[in-house]
Amino acid sequence: MDVQNSIDGTPQMLPPPPGTFIDREELIKYVGEFAVSQGYVVTIKQSKRDKVVVLGCDRGGVYRNRRKVTDESSGVENTRQRKTGSRLTNCPFEAVGKKEEGLWVLHIRTGTHNHEPLRNISEHPSARRLSENEIFLIKEMTEAGLKPRQILKRLRQTNPELRSTPKHVYNVKAKLRQGNTTVRNFKSLAPQTTAVENNFQAAVEQTRQRNSSRVPNLIGGRFVDSQSFASIDVVNPATEEVVSRVPLSIDEEFKAAAFAAKRALPSWRSTPITTRQRIIFKLQDLIRRDIDKLAMTITAEHGKVLKDAYDEVLRGLEVVENACGLAIVQMGQFTPNISKGIDSYSIREPLGVCAGICPFEFPAMIPLWMFPAAIACGNTFILKPSEQVPGASMMLAELAMEAGLPSGVLNIVHGNNDILNAICDHEDIKAISFVGPTPAGAFVHSRASAHRKRVQSNTGIKNLAVVMPDANMGATLNALVAAGFGGGGQKCAAISTVVFIGSLSPWEDKLLERARQIKVNAGTEEEAELGPVSSKQAKERICQLIQKSIESGARLVLDGRLVAVAGYNQGNFMGPTILSDVTVNMDCYKEEISGPVLLCMQADSVDEAINIINGNKYVSGASIFTISGLIARKFQSEVEVGQVGINAPISDPLPFTSSFGSRPTFTGDVNIDGKAGLIHFYTQMKRVTQQWIGIENTTADGGNSGP
């Protein structure tokens, strides 16, 4: 047991951190477990079952100054004075649970104690009480002629944590002989080896004691199991083995998360910005410390190779690093003397409760795009990870709490469309950041905007590349292979289509040769360069698009549909696939493939290539490979996309730069990155006009008044 010390050096027992709970029993259990970890025991003092419950300390422990002070002046020896207050003085500690808006909220009325903590919880009387079943077993064994020590030994075979003594068993036997079989049912309390001094330790300890296959929600600083019986299997795409199970959380659990975020907001927004900054700095350090664990979790759930998973966490870290410096860019403006004696200034304030909805493509990077910036600006946050890859988000939440993030500032609720709808509809949520498929993004933007929320919705993206005849062949092929097949093609920066100007034949053979050299294997294998796609359904969809394209006239240059990986017969592996002679009317060109498939097209001129790009409303980024600065400048000027690459593929933007254009790949108020996405989206401006009147001007009769 590890407790804090007060100023005078005596041990200080901490009260449980306030929180929000689904039901009364959960609240009582939470307070009880926390109390034991600190060295005291709680009991129910008052209870109105559907309204309020008052929990007090059961006065366990050693009282200070338990003996009366002997009056030495009287000369009377009094070595056996009665212990004062040992059963007369109540401990002032009180925790109150009240039902508010359908949820139980814990308040600490008095957090102090008038006794010292128990060094061993078995010292407390309740630790020696026996259950009703154990009482009847004692009765049966007594009738069989067993001695107290023998009885106790047999009881401990079924209950090793039993703290009763032979003398206690003897007293029970005596009562049984008198015919008194009435007992109070108390579970024996075992000593707690783990101290719970802050929210992080409490939450992580709960997670370790929980069934690891069931992913918990994070509500009000606590990892809690969902009450829902429905769940979705999280499957390793390389083995098809179940990694964990994600609950389809019920509406009450989402409301509890929203209530916890709303409740934590006043305290968090008033926290000094430097304090918030230090927490983000600490989070950055912890992510670097556990980057290998995060990468392994991403690979196990998503399937991407470890190198790609590691790089993903690093890109997310860039956003966290940028969030560490948001204090500078949150400053407002001051304009003196807009009129005589009148000044005006603007300040940036947090919006309130914000929410983020994440896709499966980047299990760590997308959450890190969202919540660090939001909480750095003083907001509280509700995160809904993808039900396919929840592990990285849960690890990041644990690290945030270890960094010192207060309870309720970050909450995580798992689920599907019901939770998505609840996020869009809840009146306390002021802003929503969404990344995901185009239909879902359009739905979120429409529904959330109808409830007057800020929305940034980044949806399905296609990136194209144009290759001029004069392009450097080696560098261009390296870029096309990396951007076309890297990450299994399951990323927003993937190049799915290449438009070759002039003849394709000089390029096709070399491209085929490079693609065949890519090693397909499970992401955890050392030599792996291309892992499996996310699911069997995803693989089936990709194969259907390939087959439909062949039937529409595309030429299959390289077929990766039947690739086999030794030792992973059940995996969802797709080898690099190349389709040539693709036209703009084919479904493979119109739709987002999200797989290791590269489409090859031909055009007679750069103008035709630009028209192809501008004619596809879902193209967000385009690259050109050439040694001609004139052609590159023309391409940059005339192509209608948000990102342009010149002799380089499209990459994920740095957090302090802006990306994406005005195409349907983005809808909403401001983009997800850059100053607009990291600051403006999560804050609002307030204009203040002030005038201070001097003392001589305050009253007409010359009276004094304050400034």
N, C-alpha and C positions, 0 to 999 in steps of 0.2 A: 504494500500500500504506500502511496506517495502523495502526501498532502502538503499544502503550502504552509509557511510560517507567518505568523502575524508580526507586528512591529516589536513586541516584547519577546519574541523568540518562541512562543508557544505554538503548537500545531494549529492550523486553521483549516476547518473543513469547508469545502466549497459547496454552495447551493447548486442544484442542477440548472443548466442554462435553460431559459424559457423556450418554449416551442409550441407547435400546433400538432394536434393529434386527431386521428380519425374517430376514436372512441375513448370512453372513460377508462376501460381496462388497460389500454395501451399507455395512457398517461400515467396511471398508477404504477405499472410495471417499469416504465422508464425512470420515474422518480425513485422507486425502490432499488433498482439496480445501480443507479448513480450514487445513492446514499451509501450502499454497502461498500462501493469502491472508495468512498471517502472516510469510512469508519463510523458510520452511524446507521440507525435503522429507523424507518418511517412506519407510521401506523395511521389508519384513517380516523380522524377526530370527528369530522362531521360529514354528512353526505345527503344530498338530495339527488337521487340517482340520475335524473334527466336535466339537472341544472348546474349543480356545483358539488365539488368534493374538496374537503380541507384535509391536508396531510400534515402531520406533525412528527416531531422526533420522539422515538420511543425511549429516550433518555438512556441509551446504551453508553457505556464508557465509564471512565473514572472521573469523578467530580473533583474539581479543585477545592482546596480548603474544606475537606469533608469533616474534619474534627474541629470541635470547638477549641478556641484559644484558651489555654490554661492561664488563669490569673496567678502569676508568679508572686505578686505582692501579698496575696492572701496566705501564701505558704501552704496551701492545701493541695496535696497531690491528687491529681484527677487524671489518671492515665487511661481511663476507660470511659471517656465522655461519649455520649450518644452522637452518632454521625448526623450532622445537620443537613437537612434538605435532600438526603439520599433518595427518599421517596415522596418528598413533599414539594420540592421546587420543580415546576415544569420547565422543559427546555423551550425557549422562545421561538425556535425555528417553526415556520409555517409556509407551506406551498399550497396554492389554491388553483384548482382547475375549474374553469367556467366554460359552459357551452355557449358559444357565440357563432351565429350564422351556420349552425349545423355542425360546427367543429369544436373540439375541446382545446382551450388555450390555457397554457400553464403560466401562472404569475407567481413570483416569489414575494410573499408578504414580509417575511422576516428571514434573512439568510444566515443569522448568527446562532451560535450554540453557547450554552453555559457549562459545557463539560468538554473533556478532551476526547479525541477519537479512540475507538477501539483498535488496538494493535492486532488483535485477532478476533474476527467476527464471532468465533465460537464462544467468546466470553459473554456474549449477549444471551439473556435467558431464552429468547425465541429460538436460538440455534439448538437448544436441547429439547424442544418440544417434539412430541411424537405424533405421527399421523394416526388417524382413526384405525386404519388397517394394522399399523404396527402395535397399537394398544391391544387389539384382539389377538394378534400373534403372541404377544407377551402373555396374555391370559391362557392361550392354548399350551404354550411351552411351560408355564408355571404348573398347570395341571399335570403335565408330563413329568414334572420333577426336576426341571433344569434350573441351575443357579443363575443369578443375575449376570455374571461374566459370560456364561455360556449363551444366555439369551442375547446379550449384546453382540457377541461374536457372530451369531447367526443373522441378526438384523443387519449387521454391516455387510454381510455377503450380498444382500440385495440393495443396500443403500450405503455405499462406502463413505458418503459425506456426512453420515450421522454423527453428531457431536455429543450425544447423551453419554452419561457415566453410569457405572454399575450402581452407584448410590441412587441416581435418578430412577433407574429401572426398579431398584428395591422399593422406592417410594410408590411407584406405579403399582407394583405388586401388592403393596399394603392397601392401597385404595381399592384395588380389584377384590381383595378379600373382604372389604367392607361393602362390596356390591356397587361401587361407584365406577361406572364405565363411561361417564360423560367426559369427553376430551375436547380440547380446542385443536383444530386442524391447522398446524403450522408446518410448512416445508422447512427442513433443515437448511441453514444458510452456510455455504462453504466460503472460506476466505477468498477474497479477490486478489489475484496477483498483479493485475494490471490497474494502474491508477488512471482515473479519468479526470484530468485537470482542465481540459479545454475541449472545444467542440471536435477538433480533429481526432483526438485520442478516443473519444466516445464513439464517433462514427466509424472509425476504422475497426475498433474492437467489435462493434456490432456486425460489421461486414464479415470479419473473420469467423465469428460464431455462427453465421448464417449458412444456410445451404448454398454452396458456391454455384450450383447450377442455375439458380433463380436470380436474375438481376434485380436488385432493389431500386426503388425510387429514392431520390434525395429530397426530403421535404423538411423545411425548417431546421436545417443543420443535422438531420438524422437520416441514416439509411434505413428505410422501412420497407418491409415486404408488402407487395400489393395484395389486396384482398380479392382481386380478380382470380377466378379459376382458369380463365383463358390465357394462353400464352403462345408465343411463336418461337420455334427453335432457331437458334443461331448456329449455323452449320459451317464447318471448315470446308471451303470449296475444293481443297486439295484431297481431302479424305472422305468427305460427306459425313463426318462424325459430328455429333452435337456438342458444341462448345459450351453453350449456356442456353437459358430460356428467358425470353423477354415477356413480361406480363403486359396484357392489354389493360392498362389501368382504368379504373372506374372513374366516373365523373367526380365523385366526392374526393378522390385523391388529387385530382387536378385542382379542385377548389381549395383543398388544403394547401397545395403548393402556392397558388395565387395569393391566398390569405397570408401565408408565411412571408412571401415576397413583399406584400403591401405592408405588413407589420414591421418588417425590418427596414423599410425605406426611410422613415424619418431619422433614425439613428445613423444609417449609412450615409445619407446625403449630407448630414451635418458633420460627418467625420472629416477632419482636416485632409486636404488633398495630398499633403505629404505623407500622411499615414496610409492612405489608399495606395499611394505610389510605392511605399515600402513593401506592401503586401504583394504588389505586382512584381517588384524586383525579386522577392523571395520565391514567388511562383516560377519565375524564369529559371532561377537556380535549381529548383526542385525538378522541373521538366528536364533540364540538362542531366541531372543526376540519374533520372529514371528513363532516359531516352531509349535505352536498349529494351526495357520492359514494354514501353509503349510500342516500339516497332514490332516486337514479337506478337503483341496482342493484335495489332493491325493486320499482320500477315496471317495470323490464325483465323481471323474473322473475315477479312476481305479477300485474301489470296495473293495480293501483290508481293513481289519479292522483297526481302529484307532491306535491300539498298533503297528501293523506292519508298518503303515505309519510313526508313530513317530520314530520307530527304524530305518527306512530307512533314514530319515533326519539326524539322529545321525550318521549313517555310512557315509553319505555324508559330514557331518561336520568334520569327521576325516581327510578327504582329504583336506578340507579348512585349518584345523589346520596345517597339514603337509606343505601346500603351504606357510604358514606364515614363515616357516624356510628354504625355498629354497635358500635364499641368501648364506647360508654356503656351500651348495653342488654345487653351480654354479661357485665356484672358479676354476681357471685354475691352471697350473703348471709352475714353473720357473726353468730353468736350466742355471746356470751361466757358462761362459767360455767354451762353447762347442768348441771354438777355441780361439786363442789369441785375447782378447779384444772383443769377440763376445758372446752375451747372446741370449738365446732362451726361449720363453715362449708361452704358449697356453692360449687362453681365450674362454669362452663360450658366444656365441651371440644368440639372438632370431632368429628364422627362418623367421618370417614375418607374413603374414595372415594365420591363421589356421582355420579349420572347424571341427565341431562335428555333428554326425548324431545319434540320440537317439532312443531307443525302447520304448515300452509302459510299460515294466515290472517295471521299477524304475523311475518314473517321476522326482524325485529330485536327487537321488543318482548318476545316470549316468551323468547328466549335471554337477554335482559337481565333478565328476571324471575328467571332461574335462577342462572347461574354467578357473577355479581358477589357476590351475597349468600353463596353457598356458599363461595367462596374467601376472602371477607372474614372468614368465621368460622373459617378455617384448614383447610378441606377441600380436596381435589383433585377434579377434575371431568372427566367424559366427556360430551360433548354429541353428540346425534344430531339434526342438523337435518332438516327435511322435504326429501325428495329432489326436490320441486318447486321449492324456493326456497333453495338452499344458499349463495348468494353473500353475503348480509348476515352470516351466521354466520362465514364465512371472513374477511371484512373485520374483524369485531369481534375475531376471534382474533389477527389481525395487529396490531391496535391494542393489544390486551392485552399482547402480547409487546413491542411498542415501549414500553409503559408500564413494563416491567421485570419482568413476570411470569416466574418461573423455569420452566425446562423441566419438562414433565410435570405442572404444576399444572392446566393446561387442555389437554384432548385432544379432537379431533373425529374421529368415525368415521361415514362415510356408509354407507347400506344400506337394506334394507327389513325384512321380518319376521324374517329370520335374525338381524340385529343386535339388533332389539328383544327377541327371545327370549334372546339371549346376555346382554343387559343384565339381564334379569329373573333369569337363572340364575347369574350369576357370583358366586362366594362372597365376593370382595373388595369388591363394591359394597354399601354399607350403606343407601343411600336413593335413591329414584327419584322425580323430578318429571315428570308427564306432562300434556300438554294435547293434546286431539284428539277424534276421533269417539267416540261412546258405546260401541259394541261393542269398539273397541280399548282404551279406557280400562278397561272391565270386565275384559278379558283381562289387561292389565298388572297391575291391582290383585290379581287372583286369583293369577296366576302368581308375582309378586314376593312377595306376602304368604306364599305357601307356602314361600318360602325365607327367611322371617323378616326381610324388608327393610321399612324405612319407605317408605310410598307416599303421594303426594298426586296424585290423578287428577282432573283437571278436564276434563269431557267436553261433549258437545253441549248447547247452550243455546237456549232459546226465551224471548224477551221479549215481553210483551204490554202494550198501552196501553189505558186506559179513558178515554173522552171523555164528560164530562157535558154536557148541553145548555147550561149556563151558562159553559162554558169560553171563554176569549178566543180567537176564531177565528184571528186572524193569527198569534199566538205559537204556538198549538197546531199549525197547519198547517206552520209553519216547522220545528217540532220533529219532526213526523211524517215530513216529507219528508227531513230530514237523517238521522234515525235509521233510516228505512225503506230509503232508497236509497243513503246514503253508504257508501263503500267497496264498492259493488256488492252490499251486503247480506251480504258475506262477512266478518263479524266477530261476535264474541260479544255485543257490545252492541247489535246491530241489533234494531229492533222489527219483527217479522214479522207481527204481528196487531194490529188495532185493534178494540176493542169499543165501538160507539157506543150510548149510552143514549138510547132513544127513536128518533126518526126519523133516518135516514141522509141523506135528500135534501138538507138544508141544507149538508152537508159534502162530499158526493160530487163535486159540480160544481167546487167550489173546489179540492179535492184533485187532481182531474183536471187542472185548469188549471195548478196548481203543478208537477205531475209532468211535464207536457209541455214545460215551460220548461227542464228539465234537459238540458244539452248532453252528448251521448254522443260520446266520442272517445278516441283513444289517450292513455294517462296522461301522456305527454311533451308533448302539445300544450298550449299556454298556456291555451286557453279550456275545456279538458276539465273536466267535473264528475263524470262517471261513466265509468269505464274498462271493459275487458272482464272477463268472468269468467275463472277460472283456467285452464280447459282446455276442449277440445271435449267431453270426457266430462261435465264439469260442466254445460255448456250443454245437452247432450242430456238430462241428468237433470232439469234445471229445466223444460225444455219438456215433458217427459213428465208431470211433476207438474201443470203448468198444464193440459195437455190432459185429464188424468184428472179434474181438479177440474171442468172445464167439463162433462165427460160425467156427473159426479155431481150437477150442478145449480148449480154456481157461475156467476156472471154475470161475463163478461170486460168490464171497464170500460175498460181501457187495455192494449193488446197490444204488448209490446216484443220479441217473438220474432224479428221480421223486420227489425229496425232495420239500416240500412246506413250505414257510415262511409266517406266518400270517402278513397281512398288506402290503405285497410286492408281490402281485400275478404276477406282470409283470417282476419281477427280474430274472436275469440269474443265478439262484442258482444251484450249483452242490454240493451234499453231498459227504463225503468221500466214495471212491469206491476202492474195493480190488479185484484183479484178481489173481487167483492161476493157477498153471500148465502152466505157460507161457513159451514158447520156443523162441530161438533166431531167428526163422524164421517168427515170427509174426510181423505185422506192428506196433503194440503197443510198441514192444521192439525196433524196428529199428528207429522209429520216435520220435521226441520230442512231448510229449502230452500237456504240459503246462496246467495242470489241477490237481485237487485233486484225482489222481488215482495212486495207489501203486500196482506195479507188483511183484508177488512172484514167484521165481524160486527155483529149487533144484539142488544141485550138490553133488557128492559123496566125493569130497576132495577139499582142498584149491587150489590144482594145477588146477583142473577143473574150479573152480571159477575164478582163475587168467586168464585162457585161454578164458573164456567167456568175461571177461572185455577187454582183449587185442584184442579180435576179433571184437570188435565194435569200429570203427574208430571215432565215435562221443562222446565216453566217455572221459570226461575231468577230473573227480574226482572220487575217490573210497575210501570207508571207510571199516574198518574191526573191528568187535566187538569180543573180546576174552580176556581171562586172561593169555594167553600164550605169553610171550615175544618173544619166538623163532618163533612162527607162525607169529606174527606181524612183526618181522624183515624180515622174508622171503617175506611176502606180500609187505612190503614197498620196498624191493629191486627189486622184479620181476614184479610188476604191472607197466604198461606203461601209466602213466597218469601224469598230471601236479600237481595235489593236492592229498594228501593221508591223510585220517583221521584214527586215531587209538582210538577206543572207543569213537569216536566223529564224527558227520556228517561233511560234507564239509561246510565251511563258506566262506563268502566274505572276501577276503584278506584285511589286513591293508594296508594303502597307501604306507608305507615304505617297504613293502615286496612284492615279485614278486609271481605271480601265473600263471596258465595255462601252457600247455606244447607245444610240436611241432605238435600236432594233428591238423586236419582240423578245430577244434573249434577256432583256432587262425591262421591268416595269416597276413603277413606284416613285418614291420621292427623291431619293439620292442613291448613288451607287454604294456598293458594299465596302469599298476600300478608298484610300486617299483621305484627305482631310474631310471631305464631305461625308464619307461613309463611316469614319471612325469618330468624328467629333460632331458635325452638324446633325447627323441622323439621331444621335443619342442625347442631344441637348436642345434647349430652346432659349431664345433670347428674351431678355427682360430689359425694358428701357426705364430708367429712373431719372426723373427731373426733380432737382432739389433747390430750395431757397432757404437760406438762414437769415433771419431778420435780426439786426443788431439790437442791443438793449435800449438804445435811445429811441428806437422806432417801435417798440413793442406795445406801448400804451399811450393813449392821448393825454392822460392826466399825470404823466411823469412817473407812474409807479414802476417798480422793478418786476421783471419776470425772467425766467431762465432763457437761455439761448435756444 
